Amino acid sequence: MRIRSTYSDRRSRLRTRAATGFTLIELLLVLVILAVLAAIIVHKFSGRTEQARVAAAKSDIAAIDLQLDAFEVDAGRYPSTEEGLAALMTPPTTVKSWHGPYLKKPPIDPWGRPYIYRYPGQINTSGADVFSYGADGNEGGGDDVGNWTTQPQ
């Protein structure tokens, strides 16, 4: 009989321990571990947003370049700086063989500003310059994204 009461006492104590839940130290330890993991993850992915925007801008510019080439094949010339990228959506009055629209809507860069178009190009001298001023919104500064192969000075 003594064995049974000891077993019963032990089960009772285990049930009481399980019903109390976690101690404050255990909860704090879990919170510290979660905070360390969150800090590592945030640090690892902190620069990815800007990298994604630059990649999206490069992709947009390549697509715009392709449509500019299609316009040039149809019209025999690139749109002037004054006509701008709007010439890819509505036909300029001076173009007879326009087979557009080449773009459905005005292209906006990942930072919420319209892409800049210049023809003849100042940097891409063999064609047109299509670019975005990047995150800072100002020309230069090393964050401009364009259809040229080297960074502008």
C-alpha positions in Angstrom: 0.0 0.0 0.0 2.8 2.4 0.7 3.9 2.1 -2.9 0.6 3.2 -4.2 0.4 6.3 -2.1 3.9 7.3 -3.2 2.9 6.9 -6.8 -0.3 8.8 -6.3 1.6 11.6 -4.5 4.1 11.9 -7.3 1.3 12.1 -10.0 -0.4 14.7 -8.0 2.7 16.8 -7.8 3.3 16.4 -11.6 -0.2 17.6 -12.3 0.2 20.6 -10.1 3.5 21.5 -11.8 2.0 21.2 -15.3 -1.0 23.3 -14.3 1.2 26.3 -13.2 2.6 26.8 -16.8 5.9 28.5 -17.6 8.0 30.4 -15.1 8.9 34.1 -15.7 12.5 33.1 -16.4 11.4 30.6 -19.1 9.3 33.2 -20.8 12.1 35.8 -20.7 14.5 33.3 -22.1 12.1 32.6 -25.0 11.6 36.3 -25.7 15.4 36.9 -25.8 15.8 34.0 -28.2 13.1 35.4 -30.5 14.6 38.9 -30.3 18.0 37.6 -31.4 16.5 35.7 -34.3 14.5 38.7 -35.4 17.6 40.9 -35.3 19.5 38.5 -37.4 16.7 38.2 -40.0 16.1 42.0 -40.2 19.8 42.6 -40.6 20.1 40.0 -43.4 17.2 41.4 -45.5 17.5 45.1 -44.8 19.1 46.0 -48.1 16.9 43.8 -50.3 14.1 46.3 -50.8 16.4 48.8 -52.5 18.0 46.1 -54.6 14.6 44.9 -55.7 13.7 48.4 -56.8 16.9 48.8 -58.8 16.3 45.5 -60.5 12.7 46.5 -61.3 13.9 49.8 -62.8 16.4 48.0 -65.0 13.7 45.6 -66.2 11.3 48.5 -66.9 14.0 50.4 -68.8 14.9 47.3 -70.9 11.2 47.0 -71.8 10.9 50.7 -72.7 14.1 50.3 -74.9 12.5 47.4 -76.7 9.4 49.5 -77.4 11.5 52.5 -78.5 13.2 50.2 -81.0 9.8 49.0 -82.3 8.7 52.7 -82.7 12.0 53.4 -84.6 11.4 50.5 -87.0 7.9 51.7 -87.7 8.5 55.4 -87.8 12.1 55.5 -89.1 13.2 57.5 -86.1 13.1 57.7 -82.3 10.7 60.1 -80.6 12.2 63.5 -79.9 12.8 64.6 -76.4 9.8 66.9 -76.7 7.6 64.1 -77.8 9.0 61.9 -75.0 7.7 58.5 -74.0 4.1 59.8 -74.7 4.9 59.1 -78.4 4.8 55.4 -77.5 1.1 55.7 -76.3 -0.4 58.2 -78.8 0.8 58.8 -82.3 2.8 62.0 -83.0 1.3 64.1 -85.8 4.5 63.9 -87.8 4.6 60.1 -87.9 2.7 58.4 -90.7 3.4 54.7 -90.0 2.7 54.4 -86.3 1.6 50.9 -85.3 1.2 51.4 -81.5 0.4 51.8 -78.8 3.7 50.5 -77.8 3.0 51.2 -74.1 -0.3 51.0 -72.4 0.3 53.7 -69.7 3.0 56.2 -68.8 5.9 54.3 -67.2 6.6 55.1 -63.6 9.8 54.1 -61.8 9.7 52.0 -58.6 10.2 55.2 -56.6 6.9 56.7 -58.0 8.4 59.1 -60.5 8.2 59.0 -64.3 11.1 57.7 -66.3 13.2 60.4 -68.1 13.7 60.2 -71.8 16.2 62.1 -74.0 16.9 61.8 -77.7 19.6 62.1 -78.8 21.1 60.6 -75.7 23.7 62.5 -73.8 25.2 59.4 -72.2 24.0 56.7 -74.6 25.2 58.7 -77.6 24.2 55.9 -80.1 20.5 56.2 -79.2 18.2 57.5 -76.5 18.7 57.9 -72.8 16.0 56.3 -70.7 16.6 56.5 -67.0 15.4 57.1 -63.5 17.1 59.3 -60.9 16.8 56.5 -58.4 15.9 56.7 -54.7 17.1 60.3 -54.1 15.2 61.7 -57.1 18.2 63.9 -58.1 20.5 63.5 -61.1 23.8 62.0 -60.2 24.6 60.7 -56.7 25.5 57.2 -58.0 21.9 55.8 -57.7 20.7 56.7 -61.2 19.5 53.7 -63.2 19.6 54.0 -67.0 20.1 52.2 -70.3 23.8 52.9 -70.5 26.4 50.4 -69.8 28.6 52.5 -67.6 27.7 54.7 -64.6 27.4 58.4 -65.6 29.9 60.8 -64.1 
